[in-house]
Amino acid sequence: MDALRPHVAMTTVGFRAFVLTIFVFLAMISFSYLNMLRLRRKLPPGPFPLPLVGNFLQLKKMPWIQFEEWSQKYGDGLLTIWVGRTPYIIVNDAWSASDLMEKRANIHSSRPHQVVMGDICGLANRNQVLLKYDDHWRLQRKMMVCTITILHQIHVSTADNYSIRRLDPKQFEIIEAFKGTKQRC
């Protein structure tokens, strides 16, 4: 009879560890779900998400039809769909897309902060791909478009020698300014 006691004690300890693990797991899921619901209040309307999978199980085989139905149900051109714990904003009509991408482009058109490429490698202010959408980015874009236009005209000029003379004087100034700098493009 005493030979069974260590086994009973080990079973009790194992059961307690199992119950504690389940409790911690359920607490983590509950905390995550409450954070999801709190974030949901700040986002556009959409169907109510389930705790671990979000709206993934509610999507049909052709999700664009489901998005249209939800958009009509919630009465908004923007729709929030949760896949797991990640929210996705669906733009469902042309008016909402125009409002977001044209009228409020300065808010929604920027890029995320890149720590490794931007800060550690020191490319945050020199690489157009890593720049924030602001006046410096617009200046870089203008210079890039102008440079590509000039290079295209120079490339065309190899087949047609007189076309290089058709460059604007401002474009020649930009070429000379780039020649004077030691930075690589």
N, C-alpha and C positions, 0 to 999 in steps of 0.2 A: 504494500500500500504506500509506503514511503518512497518507493521508486517512482511513482507517478507524480509526486509533488513537484519536482523540478520542471516536469513537462507542463503541468498546470500553471506554474508561475511564469514560464516562458510564453505560454499561450495568452495569459492575461496581459503581459507586457506587450506582446505583439499586437493584441487586439486594441490596446490603448494607443499604440503608435499608429495603427491603421485608422482609428477614429479621429485622432489628432490630425493626421494627414488629410482625411476627408474634410474635416472642419476648416483647415487652412485653405484647401482648394476651393471650397464653397465660399469662404470669405473673400478670396481673391477674385472669384467670378462676380460676386455681388458688388465689390468695390469697383471693378472694371465696368460693370453694367450701369452702376449709378453715375460714374464719370461719363459714360456714353449718353445717358439720358440728360445729364446736365449740359453737355455740348449740343445735344439735339435741340434744345431751346433756342440756341443762337443761330441755327442754320435754317434754310428754307424748309417748308413743310414736306412731309413724305410719309410713307407707311411706317408703322411702329416696328422697330427692329427687335429681333429675338436676341437673347443674351450672348451666345457664342457665334452664331452664324449671321446675325444681322438680317437683311432681307434676301439673302442668297436663295433660300428655299422657296421664297414667294415669286421669284422670277420665272417667267415662262420660257419656252424654247426660243421664241422671238422676242427679246427683251424690249425692243423699241415700241412694240405694240403695248406692252405692259406699262412702259413709261408714259405713253400717250393717255392710257386709261387713268393712271395715277394723277397725271397732270390735270385732267378734267375733273377728277374727284376732289383734288385739293385746291383747284382753282388758281393755280399759279404756273408761270412759265418755267420757274426753277423748282427742282425736285431734289431732295436728299435721299440717296440710296445708301444703305450700309452693307458692305461686304465684309463680314467679320466685324472687327472693331474700327474699320476705316470708312469714313464717310466719303461719298462721291456726289458731287453736285452735277445734276443733269440739266442742261439748258435745252428746253423743249420747244421754244418758239423764237421766231426771228426778232421780235421786239425785245425780249430779254437778252438775246445775244448781242443785238445792237447796243443796248444800254450798257452791258458789261464790257464789250470789246471796243467800243468807239467812245462813248461818253465818259466812261470811268476807266479808261485804259491805264491811266497813271497809277491807279490803285492795284489793278489785277494783272499787270503785264510784267512785273518784275520777276527776278529769279531768286531761288533760295540761296542763302549764304553758304558758300563752299569753303570750308575751313582748310582742307588739305591743299587744293589747287590754288585757292585765293590767298590765304594768310601764310601758310607755311612755305609755299613756293614763291610767294611774292608776286603773283600774277593778277591780284584782285583789281588793280586800277589800269592794267595794260592789256588784258585779254578781253576782247569784246564779248565772248561767250559768258564770262563771269561777271560782267558789269551789271549794276542795278539799272533799271529803266529810269533814267533821268537825263539832264542836259548833257552830261559827259558821254553817255551812251549814244545820244542822238548825234553829237559831234563825231564820235568814232564811226558811226554808221554812215554819215555823210562822206567822211574821208574814205571809207571802204568802198562805197558806191562810186565815188569819183575815181579812185585808183583802179577799180575794175574796169570802168569805162575807158580810162586812158590806156590801160594794158590791152584792152580789146582793140582800141583804135590803132595802137602800135602794132599789134599782131596782124591786123588787117593791112597795115601799111607795108608789111613785107611783100605782100602780093601787089600792092598798089602804092608806089613810092610817094605819090603826091598827097595821100590822105593824111599823113602826119602833119601837114601844114594846116589842116582844118581844125586842129586843137585850139581851144580858147587860150588866151594869154594867162588866165587864172589857172588853168590846168597845168601849164608850163611852170608857173610859180609853185604849185603844190609839188610837182615832180622835183624841182630844185630844193624845196624845203625838206622833202624826204631824203634826198641825197645828202643833205648837210647833217642829218641826225645819225647817231650811231646805234639807235635802237632798231631791233629787227621788227618787221611787221608780223 
